[in-house]
């Protein structure tokens, strides 16, 4: 089992479930999954999550700090992603 496969089935921020590995490279994992909070009508939304790999040997503190920065960037990009999806799907 690869490092990415070990993460399947987990949830990020109690919302985004990792269902399948799309690709695993030396620098990056890409997963497909679901936004379990979904839409106002209750249906879930398919998602793609790009996650930088933590180099082996990083301390837990370094990983936590890197994750916090990655999550912050993701939250900043979310409104732009939603707008783009709305344009594509109309």
HUWOMO-V799636 format. One record per residue. N is the residue number from 0. RES is the residue in one small letter. SS is DSSP state (helix for helix, strand for strand, loop for the rest). PHI is phi in radians with two decimals (* if undefined). PSI is psi in degrees with one decimal (NA if undefined). Layout:
{{N,RES,SS,PHI,PSI} {N,RES,SS,PHI,PSI}}
This chain:
{{0,x,loop,*,131.4} {1,x,loop,-1.33,167.8} {2,x,loop,-1.08,-37.0} {3,x,loop,-1.16,-41.8} {4,x,helix,-1.07,-28.6} {5,x,helix,-1.14,-18.6} {6,x,helix,-1.61,-8.8} {7,x,loop,-1.05,140.3} {8,x,loop,1.53,-10.7} {9,x,loop,-1.44,161.3} {10,x,strand,-2.01,141.4} {11,x,strand,-1.80,130.7} {12,x,loop,0.90,35.1} {13,x,loop,0.95,29.4} {14,x,loop,-2.46,-45.9} {15,x,strand,-1.78,114.6} {16,x,strand,-1.66,133.0} {17,x,strand,-1.57,115.4} {18,x,strand,-1.83,-34.9} {19,x,strand,-2.62,150.6} {20,x,strand,-1.53,122.3} {21,x,strand,-1.49,-47.7} {22,x,strand,-2.70,154.0} {23,x,strand,-2.38,115.1} {24,x,loop,-2.07,175.4} {25,x,loop,-1.06,-23.9} {26,x,loop,-1.94,-13.4} {27,x,strand,-2.64,143.4} {28,x,strand,-1.90,142.8} {29,x,strand,-2.22,125.2} {30,x,strand,-2.06,150.8} {31,x,strand,-1.82,153.0} {32,x,strand,-2.97,-152.7} {33,x,strand,-2.42,141.6} {34,x,strand,-1.51,105.2} {35,x,loop,-1.27,-16.3} {36,x,loop,-1.40,-26.4} {37,x,loop,1.02,-146.8} {38,x,loop,-1.74,168.5} {39,x,loop,-1.01,-26.7} {40,x,loop,-1.49,2.2} {41,x,loop,1.69,-4.9} {42,x,loop,-1.43,146.0} {43,x,loop,-1.41,162.2} {44,x,strand,-2.05,134.9} {45,x,strand,-1.24,145.5} {46,x,strand,-2.42,162.8} {47,x,strand,-2.17,130.7} {48,x,strand,-2.07,124.9} {49,x,strand,-1.79,126.3} {50,x,strand,-2.29,120.7} {51,x,strand,-1.14,144.6} {52,x,loop,-1.35,142.7} {53,x,loop,-1.52,120.7} {54,x,loop,-1.04,142.4} {55,x,loop,-1.01,141.5} {56,x,loop,1.69,-7.2} {57,x,loop,-1.20,143.0} {58,x,loop,-1.31,161.9} {59,x,helix,-1.02,-40.0} {60,x,helix,-1.09,-43.3} {61,x,helix,-1.11,-40.5} {62,x,helix,-1.14,-45.0} {63,x,helix,-1.05,-42.7} {64,x,helix,-1.16,-41.1} {65,x,helix,-1.15,-40.8} {66,x,helix,-1.12,-42.4} {67,x,helix,-1.06,-42.1} {68,x,helix,-1.17,-43.2} {69,x,helix,-1.07,-43.7} {70,x,helix,-1.12,-39.3} {71,x,helix,-1.10,-44.3} {72,x,helix,-1.09,-41.4} {73,x,helix,-1.07,-42.3} {74,x,helix,-1.12,-37.0} {75,x,helix,-1.18,-33.1} {76,x,helix,-1.47,-19.0} {77,x,helix,-0.97,-47.8} {78,x,helix,-1.03,-37.4} {79,x,helix,-1.17,-38.8} {80,x,helix,-1.15,-42.7} {81,x,helix,-1.10,-43.4} {82,x,helix,-1.07,-43.9} {83,x,helix,-1.11,-43.7} {84,x,helix,-1.07,-39.1} {85,x,helix,-1.13,-38.9} {86,x,helix,-1.17,-44.3} {87,x,helix,-1.14,-38.7} {88,x,loop,-1.54,5.1} {89,x,loop,-1.83,NA}}
